[in-house]
Amino acid sequence: MCNQTVSLVAAEMERRGIVTVVVQLLRKVAEAVGPPRALCVPFRFGYPLGAPDDPALQQSVLEAALSLVEEPGAEPPMLRDLALGEVRAATGRPVRPRAPGAG
């Protein structure tokens, strides 16, 4: 689904009382649209949770995203970047971000 559309849908769901977190591939879109909670990830399009067949990496991304809901004292809108160093430590593997300028 379109990065902008997901952010707009999340904002509407929040207005109706449903807590949301967006895993966002394009930080500029999140900055412009302002979803209530967004985790910006450095992965290529089509792979918001990282490389296929890497469940440890994917779990780390999901845990980072869901942690935004529990962040003490934080109020929407919240925009955070995935900490690749923490993901590397959790999975024990290198994480390959998308190439600069690739989106």
C-alpha positions in Angstrom: 0.0 0.0 0.0 1.2 3.6 -0.6 3.3 5.1 2.2 1.1 8.2 2.3 -2.1 6.3 2.3 -1.0 4.1 5.2 -0.2 7.2 7.2 -3.5 8.8 6.5 -5.4 5.7 7.4 -3.5 5.4 10.6 -4.4 9.0 11.5 -8.1 8.4 10.9 -8.0 5.1 12.9 -6.5 7.0 15.8 -9.2 9.6 15.7 -11.7 6.7 16.1 -9.8 5.4 19.2 -7.7 2.7 17.6 -4.0 2.8 18.4 -1.7 2.4 15.3 1.9 2.1 14.4 3.1 2.6 10.8 6.3 0.9 9.5 7.4 3.6 7.1 9.9 3.3 4.2 9.9 7.0 3.3 10.8 9.3 6.2 9.9 12.4 4.1 6.3 11.1 3.7 6.0 10.5 7.4 7.3 14.0 8.1 4.8 15.5 5.7 1.7 13.4 6.6 2.3 13.0 10.3 1.0 9.5 11.2 0.4 9.2 15.0 3.3 6.7 15.4 5.8 5.8 12.7 9.0 3.7 12.7 11.1 4.7 9.7 13.1 1.7 8.3 16.0 1.8 5.8 15.0 -1.2 3.7 14.1 -1.3 0.0 10.6 -1.0 -1.3 8.5 -4.2 -0.8 10.5 -5.2 2.2 9.4 -3.1 5.2 10.5 -5.7 7.7 13.9 -6.3 6.0 15.2 -9.3 4.1 13.1 -12.3 3.3 13.8 -15.5 5.3 15.3 -13.5 8.2 12.8 -14.0 11.0 15.1 -12.6 13.7 15.5 -9.4 11.8 11.7 -9.2 11.1 10.9 -9.8 14.7 13.3 -7.0 15.8 11.6 -4.6 13.4 8.2 -5.5 14.7 9.3 -5.2 18.3 10.8 -1.8 17.6 7.6 -0.7 16.0 5.3 -1.9 18.8 7.6 -0.4 21.4 6.4 3.0 20.2 3.0 2.3 21.7 4.6 1.7 25.1 7.1 4.5 25.0 6.6 6.3 28.4 5.4 9.9 28.2 5.4 10.1 24.4 2.5 11.7 22.7 1.6 11.4 19.0 2.8 12.3 16.5 5.9 10.2 17.0 8.5 9.6 14.4 11.5 7.2 15.1 14.2 5.7 13.0 15.0 2.0 13.3 18.3 1.7 15.3 20.3 -0.6 13.0 23.0 -1.1 15.7 20.4 -2.5 18.1 19.0 -4.8 15.4 22.4 -6.1 14.6 23.0 -6.8 18.2 19.7 -8.6 18.6 20.0 -10.7 15.5 23.8 -11.2 15.4 23.8 -10.5 11.7 24.5 -7.5 9.5 21.6 -5.4 8.3 21.7 -4.2 4.7 19.9 -0.8 4.3 18.8 0.4 0.9 21.3 2.4 -1.1 21.4 6.2 -0.6 19.0 7.9 -2.9 17.0 4.7 -3.5 13.9 6.1 -2.0 
